[in-house]
Amino acid sequence: MRNNNNQRSPKPQTFELHPHSIKYLNSGHVWVTKDRFTELFPQELCLIGGGKEKDSPKWIFINDPHHPQVKARRWSQFSNSKMKQANFWHVFEERLAAAFKFRMVQQLQEERENFYLCFGEADEVPGLFIQKLGEVILIQSYCNYWKYFEKIVFNIVKRVAQHKYPMEPLQYYFQSRNKNQKIQLDYFNYKNEIEYKAPQKEFTLKEFDLTYHCNLGRSYDFGIYTDMSYIRKKVGELISKESSVLNLYSYTGAFSLYALKQGAGEVHSVDLSENYLDTLEKNIAINELKKETHTSHQKDVLRAVDEFQKQQKKFDFIICDPPSASSDGKKVTSALKNYSDLLPKLAKLSAPDGHIAIFLNTHTVNWNKFEKTIMPIAEKCKLTKMRRFNLGEDCKSLKGFHEGDYLKGILFKIK
Ligand SMILES: C[S@@+](CC[C@H](N)C(=O)[O-])C[C@H]1O[C@@H](n2cnc3c(N)ncnc32)[C@H](O)[C@@H]1O
C-alpha cells in the first residue's frame, strides 16, 4: 500500500481564458463571466487555474459551474501550493480576520448593531458577505462553492468571530439560494452541527438609536439594508425639523424612521408591499415615534406621485430608492429608464430649496452611464447636483471592479 505522504497531489486543472477576461483581470476585475472559454471549465465546485495560456496560469479561481453568469471568481495569483485545500482555507481564515479587524478599527459598533464584517470581492472573499446583526452573524453566499463547503465556512467564521467578539453569545446563520433559486437558511448550533432549513428568526436591531424589526429566512432582505446605513446617516443629517419628507419605494421605512426621529413635520412612505409597510408601522410603534406625522401609501410609486401632483403637494426632501427593475403590476421597467419619467415629476413635487436623493441599485450600470443618463434630465428640470452617495465605511470597494460599487445615489437641489 502506498504511503499517503508519497501520494502526489492531482495536477491542478488549468484553462485558457478569453482575451477580454484577461484584459479585465489585469485591470483589477475579479470575475470570469460566461463565454465560449468557460464552457470547458469543470462541472464541479473546485479551484482552477487560468490565464492567457493553459499551461502557465496566472491566477487561481473559484469555479462555479452552476452560476448562470459568473463562472469563476479570482482567488489569488497562481501557485501549486495555493491550490491545495489546506492552504486555501488557511488564507480564507487570514482574509476573514483582516476583514473583521477592519470593521473593529472603524468602531462602527458604537452607533449601529448592523454592519458588514466581510464584503465579498472587496475583502478578497469573492461572493461571500457576512453581516453582524447584533448577536446574529449572517453569512450570505452568492457563490455556490461556499455553500458546498458550508461546514468549513461555519467553523472558520465562528473561530474568527469568537476571537474578535469573545464576550458575545453569537448565533450563526448561512443564507444561500438553492438550484431552484429558493432561499435556504441554515443554522450552526452550539454543538457545531448544521441545522439545515432553520426556522425563520425574528429579532430587533439598533441603528443610529432606532430599533428595527427583522426577520431572517423569508428572503435575503430581512428588514433593513445594512449597505444603506452609511447613506442613511448622510441623508438623515440633511433632514431638518419641520421638513416634509416623501420616501418612495420605502421598503420597511428606514429613511422614514430616520426622518421622524429628526422631527420631520410630515413623512409619507410609498411601497407596493403591504407586508413591508406593516413592518414600517411596527417600527414606528417600537420606536415610539409620532405616528400622526406619518402616512403609508400602499401603491405603485408612479400612481402615488401623480396623485400628489394633483393635490399640489410639495416636499422638502424626496428619497427615491427603486429596485433595479420594478413592475406596476403590468409591465416591468428598469429603474434607470424609469427616471426619465419620474425625475421631472419629482422636481415638480419639490418645495423651493427642496432636496431630491435618487438611487440606483444594480451592478449592471456603472457611474458613468448613470450620470450620463440622469444629468440631462436633471438639467432640464433645473436640478443642481449637490453630491454623490456611495457605499461607505464597512462596505468596501475594489478598484477596477465596478460591479462591487453597485449602489449609486445623487443628491439634487432645486435651483
Ligand atoms: C430597494 S428596496 C428600497 C429600500 C429602502 N429605500 C431602504 O433603504 O430600506 C425597493 C422597494 O420597492 C418596492 N417596490 C417595487 N416596485 C414598486 C412600485 N412599482 N411601486 C412602489 N414600490 C415598489 C419593493 O416592495 C421594495 O420594498
The ligand as a Gaussian input file, in Angstrom:
#p B3LYP/6-31G(d) Opt

LIG

0 1
 C      -34.550000      48.637000      -2.837000
 S      -35.995000      48.484000      -1.876000
 C      -35.962000      50.051000      -1.081000
 C      -35.074000      50.105000       0.150000
 C      -35.326000      51.263000       1.064000
 N      -35.178000      52.516000       0.387000
 C      -34.405000      51.231000       2.285000
 O      -33.368000      51.896000       2.283000
 O      -34.701000      50.495000       3.232000
 C      -37.255000      48.605000      -3.078000
 C      -38.711000      48.595000      -2.586000
 O      -39.535000      48.984000      -3.692000
 C      -40.791000      48.338000      -3.591000
 N      -41.408000      48.414000      -4.941000
 C      -41.067000      47.722000      -6.065000
 N      -41.778000      48.181000      -7.123000
 C      -42.581000      49.168000      -6.669000
 C      -43.521000      50.038000      -7.288000
 N      -43.774000      49.962000      -8.599000
 N      -44.127000      50.958000      -6.522000
 C      -43.887000      51.038000      -5.178000
 N      -42.985000      50.254000      -4.551000
 C      -42.352000      49.335000      -5.265000
 C      -40.460000      46.950000      -3.071000
 O      -41.592000      46.403000      -2.408000
 C      -39.282000      47.277000      -2.115000
 O      -39.760000      47.443000      -0.812000

